[in-house]
Amino acid sequence: MSTIIALIISVIMGLLSAYFAKKRNRNPIRWFLIGATFGLIGVLILLILPAVGKPTNLTNQVETAPATIKEANSESVVPADSSPSFPIYKKRISSDKSIQWYYIDEKSNTIGPFIIDELRKEIIKKKLDISTYIWCEEYNDWTRINEFQNYGILIDQDLI
């Protein structure tokens, strides 16, 4: 009987750990095992650890991407009473010709796939501008062209 009670408590501690792990953007399966093995100590360790940065994935993109290009452009307007903030560039556009790129047009349609040279031609033809959202499989989320560190390779007409 005491073995069954210990097993039930172990499962409850595992479930509690998994719940808190998911809320703190940590691996719930790993923390279930830690909580089930170490009980309350595992749960306390999890609660002491800081939360991990919020993950991004393609299912959240639809909610975070603007519904229209007009909304995307209106987001970039800086109010007159505030100082402008500059984006921190992290991503780089790969010149790999095998990568397939997509963009969101003014009607919020996903257009593509394009290789990098075709995407560059679309920009030169003015079908999209530097505030257009683009995506490829190398990245988790849609990103505006001008948020890439090396977005100049897309707008340079000499590279066509």
Contacts in CASP RR format, 6 or more apart in sequence:
PFRMAT RR
TARGET T0000
AUTHOR 0000-0000-0000
METHOD contacts of the structure
MODEL  1
MSTIIALIISVIMGLLSAYFAKKRNRNPIRWFLIGATFGLIGVLILLILP
AVGKPTNLTNQVETAPATIKEANSESVVPADSSPSFPIYKKRISSDKSIQ
WYYIDEKSNTIGPFIIDELRKEIIKKKLDISTYIWCEEYNDWTRINEFQN
YGILIDQDLI
9 39 0 8 1.000
10 35 0 8 1.000
10 36 0 8 1.000
10 37 0 8 1.000
10 39 0 8 1.000
11 36 0 8 1.000
13 35 0 8 1.000
13 36 0 8 1.000
13 38 0 8 1.000
13 39 0 8 1.000
13 40 0 8 1.000
13 42 0 8 1.000
13 43 0 8 1.000
14 31 0 8 1.000
14 32 0 8 1.000
14 33 0 8 1.000
14 34 0 8 1.000
14 35 0 8 1.000
14 36 0 8 1.000
14 39 0 8 1.000
14 43 0 8 1.000
15 32 0 8 1.000
16 35 0 8 1.000
16 43 0 8 1.000
17 28 0 8 1.000
17 31 0 8 1.000
17 32 0 8 1.000
17 34 0 8 1.000
17 35 0 8 1.000
17 36 0 8 1.000
17 39 0 8 1.000
17 42 0 8 1.000
17 43 0 8 1.000
17 46 0 8 1.000
18 28 0 8 1.000
18 29 0 8 1.000
18 31 0 8 1.000
18 32 0 8 1.000
19 28 0 8 1.000
20 31 0 8 1.000
20 43 0 8 1.000
20 46 0 8 1.000
20 47 0 8 1.000
21 27 0 8 1.000
21 28 0 8 1.000
21 30 0 8 1.000
21 31 0 8 1.000
21 32 0 8 1.000
21 46 0 8 1.000
22 28 0 8 1.000
23 51 0 8 1.000
24 46 0 8 1.000
24 49 0 8 1.000
24 51 0 8 1.000
24 52 0 8 1.000
25 51 0 8 1.000
25 52 0 8 1.000
25 53 0 8 1.000
25 54 0 8 1.000
25 55 0 8 1.000
26 46 0 8 1.000
26 49 0 8 1.000
26 51 0 8 1.000
26 52 0 8 1.000
31 42 0 8 1.000
31 46 0 8 1.000
34 42 0 8 1.000
34 45 0 8 1.000
34 46 0 8 1.000
35 42 0 8 1.000
35 43 0 8 1.000
35 46 0 8 1.000
38 45 0 8 1.000
55 140 0 8 1.000
56 64 0 8 1.000
56 140 0 8 1.000
56 141 0 8 1.000
57 140 0 8 1.000
57 141 0 8 1.000
58 140 0 8 1.000
58 141 0 8 1.000
60 141 0 8 1.000
61 135 0 8 1.000
61 141 0 8 1.000
61 142 0 8 1.000
64 141 0 8 1.000
64 142 0 8 1.000
65 72 0 8 1.000
65 104 0 8 1.000
65 133 0 8 1.000
65 142 0 8 1.000
66 72 0 8 1.000
66 75 0 8 1.000
66 133 0 8 1.000
67 108 0 8 1.000
68 106 0 8 1.000
68 107 0 8 1.000
68 108 0 8 1.000
69 104 0 8 1.000
69 105 0 8 1.000
69 106 0 8 1.000
69 108 0 8 1.000
69 131 0 8 1.000
69 132 0 8 1.000
70 106 0 8 1.000
72 104 0 8 1.000
72 131 0 8 1.000
72 132 0 8 1.000
72 133 0 8 1.000
72 144 0 8 1.000
73 131 0 8 1.000
76 131 0 8 1.000
78 84 0 8 1.000
78 85 0 8 1.000
87 146 0 8 1.000
87 147 0 8 1.000
89 147 0 8 1.000
89 148 0 8 1.000
89 149 0 8 1.000
90 149 0 8 1.000
91 139 0 8 1.000
91 143 0 8 1.000
91 147 0 8 1.000
91 148 0 8 1.000
91 149 0 8 1.000
92 148 0 8 1.000
92 149 0 8 1.000
92 150 0 8 1.000
93 116 0 8 1.000
93 148 0 8 1.000
93 150 0 8 1.000
93 151 0 8 1.000
93 153 0 8 1.000
93 154 0 8 1.000
94 116 0 8 1.000
94 136 0 8 1.000
94 138 0 8 1.000
95 116 0 8 1.000
95 153 0 8 1.000
96 116 0 8 1.000
97 115 0 8 1.000
97 116 0 8 1.000
97 117 0 8 1.000
98 115 0 8 1.000
99 115 0 8 1.000
99 116 0 8 1.000
99 136 0 8 1.000
99 137 0 8 1.000
99 138 0 8 1.000
100 112 0 8 1.000
100 113 0 8 1.000
100 114 0 8 1.000
100 115 0 8 1.000
100 136 0 8 1.000
100 137 0 8 1.000
101 112 0 8 1.000
101 113 0 8 1.000
101 114 0 8 1.000
101 115 0 8 1.000
101 116 0 8 1.000
101 118 0 8 1.000
101 119 0 8 1.000
101 134 0 8 1.000
101 135 0 8 1.000
101 136 0 8 1.000
102 110 0 8 1.000
102 111 0 8 1.000
102 112 0 8 1.000
102 113 0 8 1.000
102 114 0 8 1.000
102 134 0 8 1.000
102 135 0 8 1.000
102 136 0 8 1.000
103 110 0 8 1.000
103 111 0 8 1.000
103 112 0 8 1.000
103 114 0 8 1.000
103 119 0 8 1.000
103 122 0 8 1.000
103 128 0 8 1.000
103 132 0 8 1.000
103 133 0 8 1.000
103 134 0 8 1.000
103 135 0 8 1.000
104 110 0 8 1.000
104 111 0 8 1.000
104 132 0 8 1.000
104 133 0 8 1.000
104 134 0 8 1.000
104 142 0 8 1.000
105 111 0 8 1.000
105 127 0 8 1.000
105 128 0 8 1.000
105 132 0 8 1.000
114 122 0 8 1.000
116 154 0 8 1.000
117 160 0 8 1.000
119 134 0 8 1.000
119 154 0 8 1.000
120 153 0 8 1.000
120 154 0 8 1.000
120 155 0 8 1.000
120 159 0 8 1.000
120 160 0 8 1.000
121 160 0 8 1.000
122 128 0 8 1.000
123 129 0 8 1.000
123 130 0 8 1.000
123 145 0 8 1.000
123 154 0 8 1.000
123 155 0 8 1.000
124 155 0 8 1.000
124 157 0 8 1.000
124 160 0 8 1.000
128 145 0 8 1.000
129 145 0 8 1.000
130 144 0 8 1.000
130 145 0 8 1.000
130 146 0 8 1.000
130 151 0 8 1.000
130 155 0 8 1.000
131 144 0 8 1.000
131 145 0 8 1.000
131 146 0 8 1.000
132 144 0 8 1.000
132 145 0 8 1.000
133 142 0 8 1.000
133 143 0 8 1.000
133 144 0 8 1.000
134 142 0 8 1.000
134 143 0 8 1.000
134 144 0 8 1.000
134 145 0 8 1.000
135 141 0 8 1.000
135 142 0 8 1.000
135 143 0 8 1.000
145 151 0 8 1.000
145 154 0 8 1.000
145 155 0 8 1.000
148 154 0 8 1.000
153 159 0 8 1.000
END
